[in-house]
Amino acid sequence: MLKPLAKRISAALKRARDFDPEYDYLSEAMDLIDLERRQREIDHGLFRRRPFSF
């Protein structure tokens, strides 16, 4: 009874572990110029978490 639930949980954990938004963003580039622009955006902190300013 718990085996199907365990399979679903392990599949969900694998998807969460394999999630890479930077790679997905770069793979959507249409040409080399677009790819370079996207790489620079990532280098400048597009996917970095910003600290809260209080």
Beta strands, then each sheet from edge to edge (+ up, - down):
end
